[in-house]
């Protein structure tokens, strides 16, 4: 099991079902960010996308991403994780999207007729702010 590249208090924040945004890079270099569900597991981040999402296309061309997680109890407390997608796998049985839906809503994902793809993000650096340490912290 990989050791998370973040302190314990940051890991605790990431373990909660908090709101998050993911930023990807379009082929023309323009960054694009959208809301997303995530799962922090073994020091990596799992996200899952519908096969028709543009961000999936962008990630296949440019694997660098940033995931920003806001503490649902105090959005001033947040952490941004910069890294890259190191693994993409089809989710034909909807196992991963169901894990995410259970985490956020307590029930399986309702759309069962669309193909899904899971992506694992390896964190290379992070930056946090707020109550987790009551200060601005950065790790490269």
C-alpha positions in Angstrom: 0.0 0.0 0.0 1.4 3.4 -1.0 2.0 6.0 1.6 0.0 9.2 0.9 2.2 12.1 0.0 0.2 14.3 2.4 0.1 14.8 6.2 -2.4 12.9 8.2 -4.8 15.9 8.6 -4.8 16.5 4.9 -5.6 12.8 4.3 -8.5 13.0 6.7 -9.9 15.9 4.7 -9.5 13.9 1.5 -11.2 10.8 3.0 -14.5 12.7 3.3 -17.0 13.0 0.5 -16.3 16.7 -0.1 -17.1 18.8 -3.1 -14.3 18.9 -5.6 -13.3 20.3 -9.0 -10.9 18.7 -11.5 -8.9 20.8 -14.0 -7.7 19.3 -17.2 -5.9 20.7 -20.2 -7.5 21.1 -23.7 -5.3 20.4 -26.8 -5.0 24.1 -27.3 -3.5 24.6 -23.8 -6.6 26.1 -22.3 -7.3 24.7 -18.8 -10.8 23.5 -18.1 -12.3 22.7 -14.7 -15.5 20.9 -13.7 -17.1 19.6 -10.6 -16.3 15.9 -9.9 -16.7 13.1 -7.4 -13.5 11.6 -6.2 -12.2 8.9 -3.9 -8.9 9.1 -2.0 -7.5 5.6 -1.7 -3.9 4.4 -0.9 -2.4 7.8 -1.7 -4.0 8.1 -5.1 -7.3 9.7 -6.4 -10.0 7.8 -8.3 -12.3 9.7 -10.6 -14.8 8.2 -13.0 -16.2 9.7 -16.3 -18.9 8.9 -18.8 -17.3 7.8 -22.1 -18.7 10.9 -23.8 -17.1 13.5 -21.6 -14.6 15.9 -23.1 -12.3 15.7 -20.1 -11.8 12.0 -20.8 -10.6 13.0 -24.3 -8.3 15.7 -22.8 -6.9 13.3 -20.2 -6.0 10.8 -22.9 -4.0 13.5 -24.7 -2.6 15.3 -21.6 -2.6 13.4 -18.3 -1.7 16.3 -16.0 -4.6 17.4 -13.7 -5.3 19.4 -10.6 -8.0 18.3 -8.2 -9.2 20.9 -5.7 -11.2 19.6 -2.7 -13.2 22.0 -0.5 -14.1 21.0 3.1 -17.9 20.7 3.0 -18.0 22.2 6.5 -15.7 25.2 5.8 -14.8 25.9 2.2 -11.9 28.1 3.3 -10.3 24.9 4.2 -9.2 23.2 1.0 -6.4 21.3 -0.7 -5.3 21.2 -4.3 -3.6 18.1 -5.6 -1.5 18.3 -8.7 -0.5 15.2 -10.5 -1.2 13.0 -13.5 -3.4 10.2 -14.5 -1.3 7.1 -14.3 -4.0 4.5 -15.1 -7.2 4.5 -17.1 -9.5 1.5 -17.1 -13.0 0.8 -18.4 -15.6 0.3 -15.7 -18.0 -2.1 -17.6 -19.8 -3.3 -14.4 -20.0 0.3 -13.1 -18.2 -0.8 -9.9 -16.2 2.4 -9.5 -19.0 4.8 -10.3 -21.2 2.9 -7.9 -18.5 3.3 -5.2 -18.5 7.0 -5.8 -22.3 7.3 -5.9 -22.5 5.3 -2.6 -20.0 7.7 -1.1 -21.8 10.9 -2.1 -25.4 9.8 -2.1 -25.7 6.4 -0.4 -27.0 4.5 -3.4 -25.8 3.1 -6.7 -25.3 5.3 -9.7 -28.7 5.7 -11.4 -27.6 5.8 -15.1 -26.8 2.2 -16.1 -26.8 2.4 -19.9 -23.7 4.4 -20.5 -20.1 3.2 -20.5 -17.8 4.6 -17.8 -14.0 5.0 -17.5 -12.1 5.2 -14.3 -8.9 7.2 -13.9 -6.3 7.0 -11.1 -4.4 10.1 -10.4 -1.0 10.0 -8.8 -0.2 13.1 -6.7 3.0 14.9 -7.4 2.5 18.0 -5.3 -0.2 19.6 -3.2 -1.1 22.9 -1.6 -3.5 23.3 1.3 -5.1 26.2 3.2 -7.3 26.5 6.2 -8.2 24.8 9.4 -6.4 21.5 8.8 -3.2 23.3 9.9 -4.5 26.9 10.4 -2.0 28.1 7.8 -0.9 28.0 4.1 1.0 24.7 3.4 2.7 23.5 0.3 4.5 20.3 -0.6 6.4 19.6 -3.8 
